[in-house]
Amino acid sequence: MINDKRVPIILVGGIPGVGKTSISGYIAREIGVNIVLSGDYIREAIRPILPKENILHNSVYDAWKPFGAMTDETIVKGFLEQGKIVNRSTVEIIRRAIANGEPLIIETLYFIPDQIKEILDRILCFYIDIPDRTIHTSRLNERQNYTHFGSPGQRLSENLDKYDLMKRESIRQCNLYRISIFKNLNYIETRNQIIDHVKERVKATW
């Protein structure tokens, strides 16, 4: 049975380097959430139980490969196919948090509202974007100094064109579902906007 007492469950979306990890941690400290999960870790937990030929064993920017030539369409298709697997687990994690009455934050690249629509009305979600390519590349290359200490961003910035296609699909779906999108051109300003948004929603809803 689902616990009827609502608690804050927050889903934060965005491609690498937009500030998902640091902003999620900040929100957790500000509103007292003890569980923060990464979509990357959800994916890594799933991989060992899948056959080696499963698409989830590809990096997301190489997930187009099972579908033929690399095109905009196959890049997005690979992203969506991986998302179907990761988001099945994400939905079940959120269901468990709802049932247990446990506040939770998940930050994820696989922000695909169509794939989680059955729980959208029970959570607070928003998307973070950096529309300026120069700023985004700089943030990716610097992120190992702040959050991803063993994961240099150069490999990711080299694939930013592919990530941009994934971002466009996520933003397209955000617009369909009227999900808030925050442009993170100034980190402190954006972080403050987001925490104000979250506190307002939490106060109103939970």
PLY file of the C-alpha trace (Angstrom):
ply
format ascii 1.0
element vertex 206
property float x
property float y
property float z
element edge 205
property int vertex1
property int vertex2
end_header
0.00 0.00 0.00
1.26 3.49 -0.87
1.87 5.74 2.12
-0.53 8.67 1.78
1.77 11.04 3.68
3.67 12.95 1.02
7.33 13.79 1.46
9.62 15.75 -0.89
10.81 13.55 -3.75
12.78 15.59 -6.27
14.04 14.61 -9.71
16.74 16.85 -11.20
17.56 16.50 -14.91
20.29 17.72 -17.19
23.20 16.60 -19.33
26.68 16.36 -17.78
28.27 19.54 -16.47
25.13 21.62 -15.85
25.38 21.44 -12.04
22.99 18.57 -11.19
25.24 16.99 -8.57
26.26 20.12 -6.69
22.78 21.66 -6.77
21.16 18.40 -5.64
23.57 18.25 -2.71
22.79 21.85 -1.83
19.04 21.22 -1.91
19.49 18.16 0.29
21.37 20.17 2.92
18.93 23.07 2.78
15.72 21.07 3.21
17.04 18.08 5.14
16.93 15.24 2.62
19.21 12.34 3.57
19.08 10.27 0.37
20.58 11.63 -2.86
21.02 9.24 -5.79
22.66 9.61 -9.17
21.20 8.20 -12.37
24.76 7.19 -13.30
24.92 4.93 -10.26
21.50 3.47 -10.97
22.76 2.61 -14.47
25.96 1.07 -13.08
23.96 -1.07 -10.64
21.82 -2.43 -13.48
24.62 -3.17 -15.97
26.07 -6.34 -14.32
22.73 -8.18 -14.50
22.19 -7.45 -18.20
23.61 -9.44 -21.13
26.81 -7.96 -22.53
25.05 -7.12 -25.81
22.45 -4.98 -24.02
22.47 -1.34 -25.09
23.07 -0.16 -21.53
26.66 -1.43 -21.72
27.38 1.34 -24.26
28.26 4.83 -23.10
25.20 6.98 -23.71
27.00 8.91 -26.45
27.69 5.58 -28.21
24.19 4.15 -27.68
23.37 4.95 -31.33
25.61 2.11 -32.56
23.04 -0.73 -32.50
20.81 1.34 -34.82
23.15 1.76 -37.79
24.82 4.95 -38.94
25.31 7.82 -36.52
22.59 10.40 -37.17
20.67 12.82 -34.99
17.81 10.32 -34.94
19.91 7.30 -33.88
21.70 9.31 -31.16
18.34 10.27 -29.65
16.99 6.74 -30.13
19.95 5.26 -28.22
19.41 7.76 -25.41
15.71 6.88 -25.19
16.35 3.14 -25.28
18.86 3.35 -22.46
16.45 5.62 -20.61
13.69 3.00 -20.75
15.88 0.63 -18.73
17.24 3.15 -16.23
13.88 4.82 -15.71
12.16 1.53 -14.93
14.44 1.33 -11.91
14.08 5.03 -11.17
10.29 4.71 -11.04
10.52 1.73 -8.66
12.95 3.59 -6.40
10.54 6.53 -6.27
7.59 4.22 -5.57
9.54 2.73 -2.67
10.38 6.19 -1.31
6.72 7.18 -1.54
5.61 3.99 0.22
8.20 4.41 2.97
7.66 8.15 3.38
11.35 8.85 2.72
12.46 12.18 1.23
14.65 11.57 -1.81
16.55 13.43 -4.52
17.63 11.78 -7.78
19.75 13.64 -10.31
19.86 12.11 -13.77
20.86 12.49 -17.39
17.91 10.23 -18.30
15.31 12.93 -17.71
12.58 11.63 -20.01
9.11 12.56 -18.67
7.30 10.19 -21.05
9.05 7.28 -19.33
8.11 8.29 -15.77
4.71 9.88 -16.34
2.94 7.52 -13.92
4.71 9.14 -10.94
5.10 12.74 -12.19
2.19 13.97 -10.08
3.88 12.65 -6.91
7.24 14.36 -7.34
8.86 17.75 -7.89
11.04 17.78 -10.97
12.96 20.34 -12.97
15.63 20.51 -15.66
18.93 22.42 -15.66
20.43 23.73 -18.90
23.50 25.71 -19.89
22.60 27.18 -23.31
26.02 28.80 -23.82
28.47 26.26 -25.31
31.60 28.07 -24.09
30.36 28.23 -20.50
29.20 24.62 -20.62
32.53 23.36 -21.95
34.36 25.30 -19.25
32.14 23.85 -16.52
32.69 20.32 -17.81
36.44 20.77 -17.85
36.42 22.21 -14.31
33.95 19.86 -12.63
36.63 17.48 -11.35
37.73 20.31 -9.05
34.35 20.37 -7.30
32.30 17.18 -7.51
33.65 14.50 -9.89
37.21 14.33 -8.57
38.23 11.24 -10.53
36.25 11.97 -13.69
37.81 14.62 -15.96
35.27 16.35 -18.19
37.28 16.43 -21.42
35.82 13.16 -22.73
32.33 14.52 -22.09
32.99 17.93 -23.65
34.25 16.16 -26.77
30.80 14.57 -27.07
28.80 17.70 -26.28
27.16 17.74 -29.73
25.60 14.35 -28.93
24.57 15.43 -25.46
22.94 18.52 -26.96
20.64 16.28 -28.99
19.65 14.40 -25.84
19.07 17.73 -24.09
16.78 18.92 -26.88
14.64 15.81 -26.50
14.45 16.24 -22.73
13.55 19.92 -23.08
10.93 19.09 -25.71
9.30 16.74 -23.22
9.68 19.25 -20.37
7.69 21.73 -22.44
4.98 19.15 -23.11
4.64 18.40 -19.40
5.17 22.01 -18.26
8.26 21.14 -16.26
10.44 24.05 -15.13
13.76 24.62 -16.91
16.53 26.65 -15.24
19.31 28.20 -17.32
22.51 27.91 -15.31
24.69 30.69 -16.71
25.58 31.99 -13.24
25.89 29.14 -10.77
25.11 31.02 -7.54
22.16 32.89 -9.04
20.72 29.70 -10.54
21.26 27.73 -7.33
19.38 30.43 -5.39
16.53 30.45 -7.93
16.24 26.68 -7.70
16.28 26.49 -3.90
13.61 29.21 -3.72
11.52 27.24 -6.22
11.98 24.01 -4.29
11.19 25.53 -0.88
8.08 27.19 -2.25
6.85 23.94 -3.80
7.73 21.87 -0.75
5.90 24.30 1.53
2.85 24.33 -0.74
2.67 20.61 -1.46
4.36 18.70 1.33
0 1
1 2
2 3
3 4
4 5
5 6
6 7
7 8
8 9
9 10
10 11
11 12
12 13
13 14
14 15
15 16
16 17
17 18
18 19
19 20
20 21
21 22
22 23
23 24
24 25
25 26
26 27
27 28
28 29
29 30
30 31
31 32
32 33
33 34
34 35
35 36
36 37
37 38
38 39
39 40
40 41
41 42
42 43
43 44
44 45
45 46
46 47
47 48
48 49
49 50
50 51
51 52
52 53
53 54
54 55
55 56
56 57
57 58
58 59
59 60
60 61
61 62
62 63
63 64
64 65
65 66
66 67
67 68
68 69
69 70
70 71
71 72
72 73
73 74
74 75
75 76
76 77
77 78
78 79
79 80
80 81
81 82
82 83
83 84
84 85
85 86
86 87
87 88
88 89
89 90
90 91
91 92
92 93
93 94
94 95
95 96
96 97
97 98
98 99
99 100
100 101
101 102
102 103
103 104
104 105
105 106
106 107
107 108
108 109
109 110
110 111
111 112
112 113
113 114
114 115
115 116
116 117
117 118
118 119
119 120
120 121
121 122
122 123
123 124
124 125
125 126
126 127
127 128
128 129
129 130
130 131
131 132
132 133
133 134
134 135
135 136
136 137
137 138
138 139
139 140
140 141
141 142
142 143
143 144
144 145
145 146
146 147
147 148
148 149
149 150
150 151
151 152
152 153
153 154
154 155
155 156
156 157
157 158
158 159
159 160
160 161
161 162
162 163
163 164
164 165
165 166
166 167
167 168
168 169
169 170
170 171
171 172
172 173
173 174
174 175
175 176
176 177
177 178
178 179
179 180
180 181
181 182
182 183
183 184
184 185
185 186
186 187
187 188
188 189
189 190
190 191
191 192
192 193
193 194
194 195
195 196
196 197
197 198
198 199
199 200
200 201
201 202
202 203
203 204
204 205
